Amino acid sequence: MKICIHRGTKEIGGTCIEVESQGKHIVLDIGLPLDAPEDEESQKNLLPEVAGFEKQDDSLLGALISHSHIDHYGLASKIKNKNIPVWIGEGAHNIMRAAVPYVPNGFAFDAPNFLKNRQLFDLGPFRITPYLVDHSAFDAYAFLIEADGKSVFYSADFRAHGRKSYLFKNLLANPPSNIDVLLMEGTTIGRLKTMKGFKSEQELEEEFYQAFNKTEGLHFVWTSTQNIDRIVTIFKAAKRAKRLLIIDLYLAEVLKATGHEKIPQSDWCEVKVYIPQLQRVFIKKNKLFSNRDQHKKYRIYPQKLIELSKKSVMIFRPRSMHDKGIINSLDGAALTYSMWEGYLKQDSSLKVLDWLQKNNIPQDIIHTSGHASVVDLKKFAEALNPNRLVPIHTFEPEKYNEHFSNVQYHQDGQWWDV
């Protein structure tokens, strides 16, 4: 078995790994780099040179997509050959499909195969076992790849402090054995405050609860629509604070796509749907009336938003900050930011910060990482006990030696034997 990390040995995002055995090969993730240009032609040039991407090649048996973050699947839409079999989590794919009408360059796979936790399957010479992991993306997987008497474990993105932390504990208690190579992410290596671990989603719930109780008016939370763990955390905190959770149509559709009975839905009595003016225009332009009408029983309008503002939490969207219903509901309002702080330096975020200042809206930050801390990475590596540990999905590969033994370095585009 041989491996080529096409991208990821020295960067976070854009991950793409090719694994070869007996003349057959598979691909693990087909990610868009975080610094990729926005125009499609330039993005096409970023696609790794993999036999079977341009035209049909029977040696390419398929692609395994670990989760629905664009830095792990974003270049898949640029592949010319549309006949490549794809495996992905069903919940992850349903969210991708639900998001298509609402996000720029939205993409979902055509009739993919669905992964099941620890249900192995054979693909040519490869035996593949998916492992459901705790991550900020819903329905995310790591992979055990076995062939030619060798075994490779690809961690993909994971953490140990989310609402599915039991998955991390289960993997540590019952890890796969005889791992030759561990391809392990190191997103947080080199960052400050990662050595002692991160706050759990349960700890964040308590912080949100306290923040909501201190707010006299509408409390906005600026977070990612597809971070389902965080939405659940916010909902639980809002319910404890006796506040409604107000969501827009995009989030209502994403939550429905999870198909999970314990994840908040628009028809729950503690949830309401508010569609801002710009989203109403968007719905009309793109004829998304059926999406809208599925949630019409739970929808509120500007006057009702004003009435409910002092006992509600609203998921905030920057594009909606000039909506008249929202503008008229700002008395006593506050905002909590709940994403990576680096995004606040972007020009689009600076406009929001200026809006908050002009409207005298106080803001704070309540957040925890979607990736494992160094402490938990060490536990993970120790449990799997690989013969070799190869850095991936990191800006600081040279620092792996400070934390792990048996580290082996490789370059992007380099083929090497397992």
N, C-alpha and C positions, 0 to 999 in steps of 0.2 A: 504494500500500500504506500502511495506517495501523496504528498500534500503540496499545494501551492496557495499561499495567502496572497491573493491578487491585490488586496488593499486591506490595511488594518494593523500592520505591525508597528506603525508609528503614529497612528491617528485614531481618534474616536469618530465613528461613523463611516459610512461607505463600505462596510464590511462585505467581503466576498472571498470565499474559500472554495477551492476545487480539490476534490479527493479522487484519486485514480487507483484502480485495481484491475489487473487482468485485461487491460485495454478498454475498460469501461470507467466512466467517471460520473460523479454527482457534484452539485454545487450547494454550498451552505450559505444562504443569504445573498442578496444582490442589492446592496445598499447604495443610497445616494450620499455622497460626501457632504458633510455639514457646510463646507465652504463652496459648494457647487454653484456655478452661475445659474441664473433663473431661466435663460433661454434654452429651448429644447434641443437645438442643434449642438450647442456646447455640451449639454448633458449626454447626448448620444456618444460623444467622443470619450466620455468617461467610462463607458461600458467595458469591462475587462474582456480580453481576447480569449474567449472560451469556445472550443469547437462545439457547434450546435446552436450558438446564439444567433449567428447570421443566417444559417440555413440548416435544414434537417441533417442531423448526424446521429446515427443510431448508437454511437458510443456514449452519448449523453443520456443518462437514464432518468434524470430528473433534478429538481431543485427543492431544497428544504428551506422554508422561511420560518425563522425562529419566532418572530412576532411582528406586530403591525406598526412599528415605528419606521418612518420613511428612510432612516439611515440604515435599515436592514432589508428593505424591499424596493426602495424608490427608483432604482434603475431597471427593474423588471419590465416596466412599461416600454422601455426603449429597445427591447429584444425583438428582432424581426421574426424569428421563428416562434410562432404562437402554438406550436404543438408539443412544447416541453412539459412533461408532467410536473405538477407542483403539489407539494404537501405543506399544509399550514393548519393551525388550530381553527376549528369551525367558528368559535366565538370571535377570534381575531379577524377572520375573513368577513364575517357578518358586519363587524364594525367598519371595516374598510369599505364594504359595499354601501352601507348606510351613509358614509361620509362623502361618497363620490359627488353628489350634487352640490355639496356645501363647501368644498375645499378646492383651491386652485390645483389643476392637474390631478384631480381625484382619479384613483385607479383601484380596480379589484380584479382578481384572477378569474379566468373563465373556467368554471367547473373544476376546481382543485380537489385534491384528495385531502381528507381531514385526519389530523393527528389525534391520537388518544394516549393519555398518560400511561407510560410504561407498557404499551401494547406494541411489541416489536413487529417488524415486517421485513421481508427480504426484497432487495432491489438489485437484481443481477448478483454479483459477488458480494454485495454489501448486506450486512444485517444491521438494521437501524432500530434503536430504542429511543423514543421521545420521552423526555422527563419534563413534566409540568413544573414551572418554577415561579417563585415570587418575584414580580417585577411591576413597574408602574404601568406597563402595557398589559392589557387584559389577554388572558389565554396565551401566555408565552412559554416557549419550550427551550430546553437544552437537548443535545443529542449525543448518544453513544453510537459510534460507527465501528463496526467490526468487519474485518476482511483479511484474508491471507494469514490468519493466526495472530493478527495484531488488533489493538483496540485504541480508538481515539475518542476522547470526550471533549465536545465543544460546549462550553458553558453558556454561550450567547450572553445576553444581558440578564442579570439576576440581582436579587437583594435578599436580606434576611429579616427586615424590619417592617414589611408591609402587612396587609390584612391576610396574606397567605403565607405567613412566616413558617407555618407548620410544614410546608413543602421543603423548606431549607432544612428544618430539623429532621424530617423523614429521610432526606438524602444523606445527611451526615450519619444518621443511625443505620442506614442500609445502603451504602454506596456501591456502585459497580466495582468489581475487583480487577486486578491485573491491568491497570490502565498504562499503556505505553506512552501516550502523549496526551497531556491536558492543554487544550487551547483555552486560556482563561482570560476573561475581560479584566481590565484594570482601570476603569473610568476614573475612579476616585484616587488612584495612586498619585502622589505628588500634590494633592489638594490639601488645604488646611482643614483641620478639625475632622479628619477621617480616622485617626488612630484610636479614638475611644468609642467608635461606633456612632450610629445616627439615632435620632428620635424615631420612635415607632409611630405608625398611623394612629394607634390608640392614644399615645401621648399628644399627638396633634389634635385629636378630637377634643381633649380636655382644654387645650389652648384656644381652639375655636370657640368652644362653649363659653369660656371666660370672656373672650372678645365680644361675642354676640350679646352677652348679658350687659356689657358696659356700653353698648351702642343704643342711643335713644331712637334712632330712625332706621332706615333701610341699611342693611349691612351687605356690601358687595364683596364677592370673593372672585379674584382674578386668577383663574387656573385653567389647565388644559381640559378641553371637552372629553378627550379620550383617556384621561387618567381616571379610570373607574374607581380605583381604590380611594382617590382623593374625593371624588364626588360622594362616595359612601360615607367617608369621614365627615364631610361637611353636612350631609343630610342628618347623620346621627347627632352631631353637635347642635344643629338647628332644632331638631326635635326635642332634645333635652332642654333647650332654651325656650321651648314653646313658640318656635317660629316656623313659618312655612318656608319651603325651598322653592324658589321661582327659577325656572329654566326656560331656554328658548327652544325653537323647533328643532334645530340641529342636535342639541343635547338630548331632547326627547326621543329623537330617532336613534341616536347612538345607544341610549339606555335600553330602548326596546330591542335593539339588535343583539344585546348580550344574551337574551333569552333566559336570564337568570332570575328566579323568583325572589331572591333576597336582595336584589339590586333595585334601588328606587325607580319607580315608573311614573309616568304622567297621571295615571289613574289612581295613584295613592292619595289618600285624603290630605296628606301633609305636603303635597306637591302641586304647584300650579304652573301653567305654561303662559308666558308672555312673549308675544312676537313683536319686536321693535319695527319701526317704520321701514328701515332699510331691508330688513328680512322679509317684510310683507311685499316690498317691491321685487325683491329677489324671487320670492315664491311665484309671483304673477309672471315675471319674465321667463322663468324656467318651468312654468306650469306644474308646480309641485303641490297642486291642490289636494291630491289624495293623501299626501303626507300630512298636510295641515289638518285635513278633516278628520283624520284618525285621532287627533288630540283636541278636537273642538269642544268637547264636553268639559274639559279641564282648563280651558283657556280663560285668561282674564284680559281686560282692556285697560287703557290708560287711567280712567277714573277709578277703577277697582284697584289698580296698582297703587295709586295715591292713598287709598283707604287702608290697604294692607301693609303699606311700607314700613310702619313702625313695629310690625311683628313678623317681618320676613327677612330672609337671606336670598340674595339674587346672585347667580353666577354671571360674572361681568364679562362683557365683550367690548373691546375698545371701539369697534365700529358703531356701537349703540350709545355712546356717551352723549350724543347730541339729540337722542330721541326725546320727543316732547314729554311722553309719559314718564320717562326717567328723570328728565330735568325738573319736572314738577314734583318729584318724590325725594328730593335731596335734603329736606329738613332733618337735621340730626344724623345724617348718613355718615358711614365710615367704610373704608375699603381695606381688605386684607389681600396681599399678594402671596400666591402659593405656587410658584414655579422657580426654576433656576434663576438666581439673582443676576446672572450675566445678561439675560434678556432685557433687563431694565436699562441697559446702556444703548440699546438700539434706538434709532430715531423715532420709530413708531411708538415706543414706550415712553420716550421723553414727552411726546404730545399728551399722553395720558397723565403723566405726572404734572404737567402744566395745567391740565384741566382740573385735576384734584386740588391744586393750589388755588386756582381762581375761584373754585366753588367751596373753599374752606373745608375740604373733606380730609380728615386725618387718615393716614394709612400705616399699616404695619406689615410685617412679613411672618408668615407661619408656613414652614415648608420642611420637607425632608427628602433626601435623595431617592431616586428610582434605582440606584445602583448600590452594590454591596460596599460596605466600609472596608478598610484594610484589615481590621480585626476579623471580619467575617470572611474575607478572602483567604486569610490564613487558615481559618477553620475548614474552609472548603478544600483548599489544597492539601491540608493534612489528612482529611478524611478520604480523599480520592487517592492520595499517595502515588502519584504518577512517576514513571521512570524519568520523564522529561516534562517540564512545564514551559510552554511557549506563550509569550505575551501577545495579546491581541486587544483591539479596541481600547487603546491607551495612548496618551501623549507622552508618557514617561516610562517607556520600556526599560531604560537603563536602571531604573530604581527597583525593578523586580528582585534583583540580587540582594537588596537590603532586607527583603521580607521572606523570600522563598529559597529553597534549595533546588538543585537540578534544573536551573533555568537554562533554556537553550534559545538563542536568538536567531531569527531569520529575517530576510528582507522581502519586501513586496515583490511579487513576480518570480520568486526563487522556488524551484521544485526541490523537495528533499524527501528522503526515505523515513518512514515511521520506524 
